[in-house]
């Protein structure tokens, strides 16, 4: 019984540390990217080490200890995000923009092939 309890505790702590490590990596990358945008004149990694590391580590520790709730919630969030944002219908603006880009590309290809201004039939340009 005691051995089983110790194994269960060891498994819980192992998953907690793994979860904390993953969360720390994600948050560290996010904070460094924000630091680069906010303070362009300083090294973002050094600034993170000075100011953001302890808060990020604390957040990661809390997420790690709460992994039975955090991991399923995060996976559900990712799946929901994929379903909600996956291939929405194009807006009229996006359709018009796509049509303009396609027309421009067609004109570019016609000009490069010397077909601009010539009528085409199924066998190619007419002389």
Secondary structure, DSSP 8 states (H G I E B T S, - for coil): -HHHHHHHHHHHHHHHHHHHHHHHHHHHHHHHHHHHHH-TTS-HHHHIIIIIHHHHHHHHHHHHHTHHHHHHHHHHHHHHHHHHHTT----HHHHHHHHHHHHHHHHHHHHHHT-TT--EETTEE--
